[in-house]
């Protein structure tokens, strides 16, 4: 896809997609309640639609499911199916079957679940057999993926003895655990999350209506657009000041890049303001790893030297996001240094931008790569994005929304 833009004063109103993180948690709770009508504003993101479709087919008696590239769906269903009758098989895309589930499977097995690997040890595909989990206490590494912990938390109210989760090592993506706890509490579950311990009582869930908030990670690309624009303002519908989403940190973070946020009753109003940009930017993304790609490209486009840390979980996402960022940012003529959980962007190289609009930005089957690099068309006037359809995973209307504010798109 070729992107171009001639007007760098951005104006518009954007209806963001619903948060797939909130939606997927609510869908599991709804299924545990045996309901199908509790959630308003179900996310159109492919991951959420995949989960909703699998749960619907499961209720109709099917037992063999392909989650595609949906990581949250794989982890949540692995736990969910241990609470259900019969045996269920889960597989996914080639990349999904290279993403480990061993930490979660081991934890479920220690609680009494019966789960078989159908291929490589610790990886999908897997068969989840009918189990009888009574609960109790379990230890799990908090430094690998918060999705494993959320998956256990979501099913814990159904255990006869509840569940006490002891977290080992530093917890990554803590806001996602807090989101899970608050969402569960909204459905009547008794959850206490303190330091390195999560206690879930055997109180079950109660039916309750839930409306999914718009997606703050999707909002981040509009913050990036305005940071590159000469002028502009954008209203983003459906976002809340008191959000459950850790990515709402983007509102404070982008003050450094000249984007001001005003909260309104129906969402947020973003305005480009003239400020003196920092020469150096440093931030720990442990609590909001899905913002890393957006901020890395923003710093590159604004010629700000940066050090981004807390990137540990990026290596096991849709792609190795640290390596993917390094490869594509270097196409822009900058020098990148990377470690296992950090990245440095060297401003000294910015004077020698070597990027040509005919050079493709590869997306590595990763929706966030496509969306994070797209706003760079403002800096270069034109840009080419490989495999633009990947945005369907979380933000299906992304390209149409860019067109609505003046981006020119040619397939």
C-alpha positions, 0 to 999 in steps of 0.5 A, a space after each residue: 500500500 502506498 501512502 501519501 499526504 500533502 496537507 499536514 494540518 490534520 482535522 477530524 473525528 475518529 470512532 476508535 475500535 473497542 479495546 480487544 483487551 477489555 473485550 476478550 476478558 469480558 467474553 470469557 466471563 460471559 462464557 463462564 456465566 453461560 450467557 451471550 448478551 452481556 457485552 455492549 460494543 464488542 470489539 471489531 478487532 479480528 482477535 476479539 471476533 475470533 474469540 467470540 466465534 470460537 466460543 459460539 461454535 463451542 457452545 454448539 458442540 464443536 471441539 477443534 479450534 484454530 485461533 490464527 495469530 490471536 495470542 490472547 485468545 490462545 492463552 485465555 481459551 487454554 485456561 477456559 477449556 479446563 473448566 468445560 466438559 469434553 476435550 478441546 483442541 487448540 491450534 493457531 497460525 505458524 507464528 502462534 504455534 511458535 509462541 510458548 504456552 508452557 508456563 500456563 500449561 504447567 500452572 494448569 497441570 499443577 492445579 490438576 488440569 490434563 493438557 497434552 501437547 500435540 506437537 512440540 513440547 511447550 507450544 501449540 497445538 494442544 489438547 485440553 482434556 476435561 479436568 476437575 480443578 479445585 484450586 488452592 495455591 500456585 506459584 507462577 513467574 510474573 516476568 514472562 507474560 501477564 496473559 498467563 496470569 490473567 487466564 488463571 485469574 479469569 477461571 479462578 472464581 469457578 474453583 471450589 477452593 478459589 485460587 491464591 496466585 504467588 507471583 515470582 520475579 518482577 511482574 510485567 504489564 501490571 496494568 493488564 493484571 489490574 484490568 483483569 481484576 477490576 473487570 472481574 470485580 465488575 461481574 461480582 468476583 472477589 479479587 484482591 491483588 497486592 504486591 506479589 499475590 493475587 487472591 481470588 475467592 470462590 464467589 463465582 460471577 454474577 450477570 452484569 452488563 458491560 460496555 467496552 471502552 475504545 482502545 487506547 493503543 489504537 489512540 496512540 497512532 493518532 497522537 503520533 499523527 499529530 506529533 508529526 503534523 504542522 497543526 491540527 486537532 482530532 477528537 477520539 470517541 469512546 475513551 475515558 479518563 479513568 480507564 482500565 487500560 495501561 496504554 492510557 499513559 499515552 496521554 501524558 507521554 505525548 505531552 513531551 511531543 507536542 500533543 495536548 489532551 482534553 477529556 470530554 464526556 464522549 472521549 478526548 480532544 487532541 490538539 497539536 501545540 508548539 513546544 520545544 521538543 526534548 533532545 533526549 527522551 527516555 521511558 520504561 515501557 514495562 507497564 505499556 509495552 504496546 506503545 513501544 513501536 509508536 513511540 520509537 517511530 515518533 522519536 525517529 520522525 521528530 529526530 529525538 535521541 531516545 532510550 526505550 527500556 522495559 521491552 522484555 515481552 516484545 520478543 514473544 509478540 506477533 513477531 520479535 518486535 525489537 528486531 523488527 523495529 531495528 530493521 525498519 528504523 534503520 531503513 530511515 537512516 538512523 543507527 539503532 542499538 538493541 538489547 534483550 529489553 532495551 533500544 537506543 535511537 541515535 539522534 546523531 544519524 538523523 541528519 543523514 536520512 536515507 529513506 526513499 518513498 519507494 522503499 517498503 516498510 515490512 510489517 512482519 505480520 504485525 498490526 502494530 508495525 503497520 500502524 506505527 510506521 504509517 504516520 511517517 508519510 507526513 514526514 516524507 510525503 509518501 511511504 509504502 507499507 507491506 501487507 497492510 491487511 494486518 491491521 484487521 487484528 486490532 483496528 480494521 478501519 485504520 486505513 479508512 480513518 487515515 483517508 478521512 483526515 487527508 491521507 491518500 492511499 493507493 493499493 
